[in-house]
Amino acid sequence: VGLVRRSIADVVSKVAKATVPMGQWNALPEFLAQCTQSPEEAHRDVAFVIFASLTETIVSVMTQHFATLGGLFQNGLNDASLKVRVAALRAVLSLVTNTTGEPNEVKIIQGLVPQIIATARNAIAAGEEENAGLAFEVMDELIESQPKALSGHVPALVSFCVECANATQLETVTRRRALDVVSFLARHKPKALLRAKLVQPLLRSLCPLVGEPKEEDLAGEDDIDEAREEELQVQTVAARLVDLLALKVPARHVLPEVLQFASRALAEGAANGDVKRRHAAVAVLGIVCEGCAEGLQRRAPEILPKVVESLRDPSPDVRGGAAFTLGQMAEYLQLGYDFPHMHRDVLPALFAVLPTEPDRRVQERMMYAMDSWLEQLDDEVAPYVEPLLRISYIALDSPDARPQVKEMLLSACASAAAAAGGAMHPHLPALLPRLERCLTATEDKDLKPRARALEVLGMLVSARGGRAAMEAHVPAIMAAADSGFDLDYSELREYGHGMYAEVAEALGEGFAPYLPGCVEKAMASLRLDDGVVYDSDEEEHDRARWSMVPGGDSY
């Protein structure tokens, strides 16, 4: 019976879409309104199903009766039947999507918001979380297209969403979807959160979620589709929301709350063994580095020792969080200007723990931190060259080392060479054969390390004293770069052109024999159309940044 009823509703909808705009079925809206008052649940349900499919058509011919529609939908949201309330919610979504934004219409929709939240709450209580997602969809639409309709309701909306996000018994998708609504609000209407004095309470709820266990920790790494892992993690969305608040809201509203949480959580986590609290404490400090850079920079001398100490925490999540935060501090706080010797507290600690770190994800974050700190140095990099190369040789000599590890270590070597390449020249007899092995690799998985090896060579050539140390190797280096163009791999082309530029700068007129070939390859690259859709620099930066956040391959 239910399927027959829905099929009839579909037929009615299709006929009405063709006739109502022509004024040929004016009795239909009144008939549907009567159905919404029927004592039969099925009649009320079908009426709202038809309203949901017809709202665009009806609104276009019944603008003067918008209040009537709003009243009907409000009654539906207050219906004793959850099934009818959900059908009315679908109709409200269609109504919100098609409203013109006239002040009287916005006011009517504004009156529906409490019932929308109540319907979502009731659906969750009844175990129908999927239907609660409709309410989140309505809220997204309101934030984007009719934000004035949320006037006076932002605290209730945020409170409900945070309540859902913290309810660990709910499905991860539901919790994540609730946070998505707040994220949408923070991105598009951050001042609304400020006016409602919600930023600090929101942070108090979000910071602990940054230490949520990953889905793979809950289900077992083999039991979850890795392609969907990022989408499912509450931790991911919570971290990005904290980052968004730090970027969109003045730091004075964010940083004190974050620092208070981190200090308290580190102490409590150490006292009671709560790994999640310790993880959240160190990770959230890194997450707000970009948005709260100035304030964190002033507090760096007291914060940094606690983060460095966490590199030796028994938990890999905490160690990874500490490494991530150290990398973010180097990248955003410009500590080299006010604290030029701070690297002496960080880099030796990283070099001490990295060789024995058993977790590959933590290794990668430690290498990210190491690379970020080395980039900040000039001549001070010399004492770190030998330990860096020692670690790099272990990876480059191991047939089992992951290509990502080799790539990151070679990136750190390139940073060191760029800062003080002269300090690396004495190590060329051991370094060059290993780079040569990278440059002969042709398997897809090894092409990124091969590109990074070109970068290292370019830095070695252009460094102070590079011409004298490397000139004998230039023909082989140029040949290796040339051969990379035959593999049709964009990064090899990119780093090949970069290496040509470094060699040209070092050799000056001596580069003349290589110039025709380099120009030919440059022109060929300019003519390429790989069918690639390029992200904006900001999107590319964000993706690279979040790939380093601890607790998952990506937040």
C-alpha positions in Angstrom: 0.0 0.0 0.0 2.8 2.4 0.9 4.5 1.9 -2.5 1.2 2.4 -4.3 0.5 5.6 -2.4 4.0 6.9 -3.2 3.6 6.1 -6.8 0.3 8.0 -7.0 2.0 10.9 -5.3 4.7 10.9 -8.0 2.1 11.0 -10.7 0.3 13.9 -8.9 3.6 15.7 -8.7 4.4 15.4 -12.3 0.9 16.4 -13.5 0.9 19.4 -11.1 4.3 20.6 -12.3 2.8 21.0 -15.7 -0.6 22.4 -14.8 -0.4 24.5 -11.6 1.9 27.2 -13.2 -0.8 27.5 -16.0 -3.6 28.0 -13.5 -5.2 24.7 -14.5 -5.2 23.0 -11.1 -5.7 25.8 -8.5 -7.6 23.5 -6.2 -4.5 21.2 -5.6 -2.7 23.4 -2.9 -6.0 23.7 -0.9 -6.6 20.0 -1.2 -3.0 19.2 0.0 -3.5 21.6 2.9 -6.6 19.7 3.9 -4.7 16.4 3.7 -2.1 17.8 6.2 -4.9 18.1 8.7 -6.2 14.6 8.1 -6.5 12.2 11.1 -4.8 9.6 8.9 -1.0 9.6 9.2 -0.6 8.3 5.6 -2.6 11.2 4.2 -0.5 13.7 6.1 2.7 12.0 5.1 1.8 11.9 1.3 0.7 15.5 1.4 4.1 16.7 2.6 5.8 14.3 0.1 3.9 16.1 -2.7 4.5 19.5 -1.2 8.3 18.7 -1.2 8.3 17.9 -4.9 6.0 20.9 -5.8 7.3 23.7 -3.6 9.2 25.3 -6.4 6.1 25.3 -8.6 3.8 26.4 -5.8 6.0 29.2 -4.5 6.3 30.7 -8.0 2.5 31.1 -8.2 1.6 31.5 -4.5 4.0 34.1 -3.3 1.2 35.9 -1.5 0.3 32.7 0.3 3.9 32.0 1.6 2.7 32.4 5.1 0.1 29.7 4.5 2.8 27.3 3.3 5.0 28.2 6.3 2.1 27.5 8.7 1.3 24.2 7.1 5.0 23.1 7.3 5.3 24.3 10.9 2.3 22.1 11.8 3.9 19.2 10.0 7.1 19.7 12.0 5.1 19.5 15.2 3.1 16.5 14.1 2.8 13.6 16.5 4.2 11.2 13.9 7.9 11.2 13.3 7.3 9.9 9.8 5.2 13.0 9.0 7.7 15.3 10.7 10.5 13.9 8.5 8.3 14.4 5.4 7.5 17.9 6.5 11.3 18.5 6.9 11.9 17.5 3.3 9.2 20.0 2.3 10.9 22.7 4.4 14.2 22.0 2.6 12.5 22.5 -0.7 10.8 25.7 0.6 14.2 27.1 1.8 15.9 26.3 -1.4 13.3 28.1 -3.5 12.5 31.1 -1.3 13.1 34.5 -2.9 14.6 36.0 0.2 11.9 38.6 0.7 11.9 39.8 4.4 8.4 38.4 5.1 9.5 35.0 3.7 12.7 35.0 5.7 10.7 35.8 8.9 8.4 32.9 8.3 11.3 30.5 7.7 13.0 31.9 10.9 10.0 30.7 12.8 10.5 27.2 11.6 14.1 26.8 12.8 13.3 25.6 16.4 11.0 22.9 15.0 13.7 21.9 12.5 16.2 21.4 15.3 13.5 19.6 17.4 12.7 17.2 14.5 16.4 16.3 14.1 16.7 15.7 17.8 13.6 13.5 17.8 14.9 11.5 14.8 18.2 10.9 16.6 16.4 9.8 19.8 14.3 7.4 17.7 17.5 5.9 16.1 16.8 7.4 12.7 20.0 9.3 12.3 19.8 9.4 8.5 16.6 11.6 8.8 18.5 14.0 11.1 20.8 14.6 8.2 18.0 16.3 6.5 17.9 19.0 9.2 21.7 19.5 8.8 21.1 20.0 5.1 18.4 22.6 5.8 20.8 24.4 8.1 23.6 24.4 5.5 21.1 25.9 3.0 20.0 28.6 5.4 23.6 29.6 6.3 24.5 29.9 2.7 21.4 31.5 1.2 19.3 32.9 4.0 21.5 33.5 7.1 19.1 36.1 8.5 16.6 33.3 9.1 19.0 32.0 11.8 18.9 35.2 13.7 18.3 34.4 17.4 18.7 30.7 16.8 22.5 30.4 16.3 23.2 29.4 20.0 20.6 26.7 19.9 21.8 25.4 16.5 25.5 25.3 17.6 24.6 23.7 20.9 22.6 20.9 19.2 25.4 20.3 16.7 28.1 20.2 19.4 25.9 17.8 21.4 25.7 15.5 18.4 29.4 15.7 17.8 30.2 14.7 21.4 27.7 11.8 21.4 30.1 8.9 20.9 27.2 6.5 20.6 26.0 8.1 17.4 27.2 7.1 14.0 30.4 8.8 12.9 28.7 10.2 9.8 26.1 11.9 12.0 28.7 13.4 14.3 30.8 14.6 11.4 27.7 16.0 9.6 26.8 18.0 12.7 30.3 19.5 12.8 30.1 20.3 9.1 27.2 22.6 9.9 29.2 24.5 12.4 32.2 24.6 10.0 29.9 26.1 7.3 28.7 28.7 9.8 32.3 29.5 10.9 33.4 29.9 7.3 30.6 32.0 6.1 29.3 33.8 9.2 32.1 33.9 11.9 30.8 37.1 13.3 27.5 35.4 14.2 29.5 33.1 16.4 31.3 36.0 18.0 28.1 38.0 18.6 26.6 35.0 20.3 29.7 34.5 22.4 30.0 31.0 21.2 33.7 30.8 20.1 35.1 29.9 23.5 32.4 27.3 24.5 32.8 25.8 21.0 36.6 25.5 21.4 36.1 23.8 24.8 34.1 21.1 23.0 36.2 20.8 19.9 39.7 20.6 21.4 39.1 17.2 23.1 37.7 15.9 19.8 41.1 16.5 18.1 42.3 13.5 20.1 39.4 11.2 19.0 40.6 7.7 18.0 40.6 7.1 14.3 38.1 4.8 12.7 40.8 2.3 11.9 41.7 2.3 15.7 38.0 1.5 16.5 37.4 -1.1 13.7 40.8 -2.5 12.9 42.9 -1.1 10.1 41.8 -3.8 7.6 38.1 -3.2 8.3 37.7 0.3 6.9 37.9 1.6 3.4 41.0 3.9 3.4 39.6 6.0 0.6 36.7 7.0 2.9 38.7 7.3 6.1 39.2 11.1 6.0 35.5 11.6 5.2 34.5 9.5 8.3 36.8 10.9 10.9 35.3 13.2 13.5 38.8 14.1 14.4 39.4 15.4 11.0 36.5 17.7 10.9 37.0 18.9 14.5 40.6 19.8 13.7 39.7 21.7 10.6 37.0 23.6 12.5 39.5 24.6 15.1 41.9 25.7 12.4 39.0 27.6 10.7 38.1 29.4 13.9 41.8 30.4 14.4 41.9 31.8 10.8 38.5 33.5 10.8 38.2 34.9 14.4 40.6 37.3 16.1 43.3 35.3 17.9 42.4 36.9 21.3 39.1 34.9 21.2 40.9 31.6 20.3 44.4 31.4 21.7 43.8 31.7 25.4 41.2 28.9 25.3 43.5 26.6 23.3 46.5 27.3 25.6 44.4 26.7 28.7 43.1 23.4 27.3 46.6 22.2 26.1 48.2 23.0 29.5 45.4 21.3 31.5 45.1 18.3 29.1 48.9 17.6 29.1 49.0 17.6 32.9 45.8 15.5 33.3 46.8 13.2 30.5 50.2 12.6 32.2 48.6 12.0 35.6 45.8 9.6 34.5 47.3 8.1 31.4 44.7 9.5 29.1 46.4 9.2 25.6 43.6 11.0 23.9 44.0 14.1 26.1 47.7 14.2 25.6 47.3 13.8 21.8 44.7 16.5 21.6 46.8 18.9 23.7 49.9 18.8 21.5 48.1 18.5 18.2 45.8 21.5 18.8 48.8 23.8 19.4 50.0 23.0 15.9 46.6 23.4 14.4 46.2 27.0 15.5 49.8 28.0 14.5 48.8 29.7 11.3 45.8 31.6 12.7 47.4 32.6 16.1 51.0 32.9 14.9 51.8 36.2 16.7 50.5 35.2 20.1 52.1 31.7 19.9 55.4 33.2 18.9 55.5 35.2 22.1 54.7 32.1 24.2 57.1 29.8 22.2 59.8 29.6 24.9 57.3 28.1 27.4 55.4 26.0 24.9 58.1 24.4 22.9 59.9 22.4 25.7 56.6 20.6 26.4 56.1 19.7 22.8 59.7 18.5 22.4 59.2 16.4 25.5 56.2 14.8 23.9 58.4 13.3 21.1 59.3 10.6 23.6 55.7 9.9 24.7 54.8 6.1 24.8 51.8 6.8 22.4 52.6 7.1 18.7 49.6 9.5 18.3 51.1 11.9 20.9 54.6 11.6 19.3 53.1 12.3 15.9 51.1 15.2 17.3 54.3 16.7 18.8 56.2 16.3 15.5 53.3 17.9 13.6 53.2 20.9 15.9 57.0 21.4 15.8 56.7 21.5 12.0 53.9 24.0 12.2 55.8 26.2 14.6 58.8 26.3 12.3 56.5 27.1 9.3 54.4 29.8 10.7 55.9 31.4 13.8 59.2 32.7 12.3 61.0 31.7 15.4 64.5 32.3 13.9 64.1 36.0 14.2 63.3 36.4 17.9 64.7 33.0 19.1 67.6 32.3 16.7 69.0 29.4 18.9 65.7 27.6 19.4 66.6 25.0 16.7 69.2 23.7 19.2 66.3 22.4 21.4 64.4 20.9 18.5 66.6 19.4 15.9 68.9 17.3 18.2 65.7 15.9 19.8 64.3 14.9 16.4 67.6 13.4 15.3 67.7 11.4 18.6 64.2 9.8 18.3 63.8 9.4 14.5 66.2 6.5 13.9 64.4 4.3 16.5 60.8 5.5 15.8 58.8 2.3 15.0 55.6 3.9 13.6 55.9 4.9 9.9 53.3 7.7 10.2 55.2 9.2 13.1 58.4 8.9 11.2 56.9 11.0 8.3 55.8 13.7 10.7 59.2 13.8 12.4 60.8 14.2 9.0 58.3 17.0 8.1 59.3 18.8 11.3 63.0 18.2 10.6 62.6 19.6 7.1 60.7 22.6 8.3 63.3 23.6 10.9 66.2 23.0 8.5 64.6 25.4 6.0 64.8 28.2 8.6 68.6 27.9 9.0 71.5 29.3 7.1 75.1 28.6 8.2 73.7 27.1 11.5 72.7 24.0 9.5 76.3 22.7 9.4 76.1 20.7 12.7 73.0 18.9 11.5 74.3 17.7 8.1 76.0 14.6 9.4 73.1 13.3 11.5 70.7 14.1 8.6 72.8 12.2 6.1 73.2 9.3 8.5 69.5 8.9 8.8 69.0 9.4 5.0 71.6 6.8 4.1 69.7 4.2 6.2 66.5 4.8 4.2 68.2 5.1 0.8 70.2 1.9 1.4 67.1 -0.1 2.5 65.1 -1.9 -0.2 62.2 -2.0 2.2 62.1 1.8 2.9 58.9 3.4 1.7 59.2 5.9 -1.2 57.5 8.5 0.9 60.2 8.3 3.5 62.9 8.6 0.9 61.2 11.6 -0.6 60.9 13.4 2.7 64.4 12.7 3.7 65.7 13.9 0.3 63.6 17.1 0.7 65.3 17.7 4.1 68.7 17.2 2.4 67.7 19.7 -0.2 66.7 22.2 2.5 70.1 21.6 4.2 71.9 22.0 0.9 70.1 25.2 0.1 70.9 26.7 3.5 74.6 25.7 3.7 75.5 23.4 0.8 79.2 23.8 1.5 78.8 21.8 4.6 77.5 18.9 2.5 80.3 18.9 0.0 82.7 16.9 2.2 80.1 14.1 2.2 79.8 13.9 -1.6 81.7 10.6 -2.0 79.1 8.8 0.1 76.1 10.9 -1.0 76.4 11.0 -4.8 76.3 7.2 -5.4 73.1 7.0 -3.4 71.6 9.9 -5.4 72.6 8.2 -8.6 70.6 5.1 -7.6 67.6 7.3 -7.1 68.1 8.8 -10.6 68.1 5.5 -12.3 64.8 4.3 -10.8 61.9 4.0 -13.3 59.0 2.4 -11.3 56.2 4.8 -10.7 56.5 4.6 -6.9 60.1 5.7 -7.1 59.7 8.7 -9.3 59.0 11.2 -6.6 62.2 10.3 -4.7 64.0 10.6 -8.1 62.6 14.1 -8.5 63.8 15.1 -5.0 67.2 13.7 -5.8 67.4 16.2 -8.7 66.5 19.0 -6.3 69.3 18.0 -3.9 71.8 18.0 -6.8 70.7 21.4 -7.9 71.1 22.8 -4.4 74.6 21.2 -4.1 75.7 22.8 -7.4 74.4 26.3 -6.7 75.6 26.4 -3.1 78.6 28.4 -2.0 81.6 26.4 -3.4 79.3 24.3 -5.5 80.9 24.9 -8.8 84.3 23.7 -7.6 82.9 20.7 -5.8 80.4 19.6 -8.4 81.7 20.7 -11.8 83.2 17.3 -12.6 79.8 15.8 -12.0 77.7 18.2 -14.1 77.6 16.2 -17.3 76.3 13.1 -15.5 73.8 15.3 -13.6 72.5 16.9 -16.7 72.2 13.6 -18.4 70.1 12.3 -15.5 67.8 15.3 -15.6 67.4 14.9 -19.4 66.5 11.2 -19.1 63.7 12.1 -16.7 61.8 14.0 -19.4 61.4 10.7 -21.3 59.2 9.2 -18.5 56.3 11.7 -18.9 56.1 12.5 -15.2 55.3 16.1 -14.3 57.4 16.3 -11.2 60.5 15.0 -12.9 60.0 17.7 -15.6 59.4 20.3 -12.9 62.5 19.4 -10.9 64.5 18.9 -14.0 63.9 22.5 -15.1 64.7 23.6 -11.6 68.0 21.8 -11.7 68.9 23.3 -15.1 68.3 26.8 -13.5 70.6 26.0 -10.5 73.4 24.6 -12.8 73.1 27.6 -15.1 73.4 30.0 -12.1 76.5 28.2 -10.9 78.3 27.8 -14.2 77.4 31.1 -15.9 78.8 31.1 -19.4 80.0 27.6 -18.8 76.4 26.5 -19.2 76.3 27.5 -22.9 76.8 23.9 -24.3 73.7 22.8 -22.4 71.5 25.8 -23.3 70.0 24.5 -26.6 68.8 21.3 -25.1 67.3 23.0 -22.0 65.5 25.6 -24.2 64.1 22.8 -26.3 62.8 21.0 -23.3 61.3 24.2 -21.8 59.4 24.9 -25.0 58.1 21.3 -25.1 56.9 21.6 -21.5 55.1 24.9 -22.4 53.2 23.1 -25.1 52.1 20.3 -22.9 48.4 19.9 -22.0 48.2 17.1 -19.5 44.5 17.5 -18.9 45.3 18.5 -15.3 42.8 20.6 -13.3 45.0 22.8 -11.2 44.0 23.7 -7.6 44.5 27.2 -6.3 47.7 27.7 -4.4 45.7 28.0 -1.2 43.9 24.6 -1.8 47.2 22.9 -2.7 48.8 24.4 0.5 45.9 23.2 2.6 46.1 19.7 1.3 49.8 19.4 1.9 49.4 20.8 5.3 46.6 18.5 6.5 48.4 15.5 5.2 50.9 16.0 8.0 48.3 16.3 10.8 48.7 13.5 13.4 46.1 10.9 14.1 45.4 9.9 10.5 47.0 10.2 7.1 44.8 13.3 6.7 42.6 15.4 8.9 
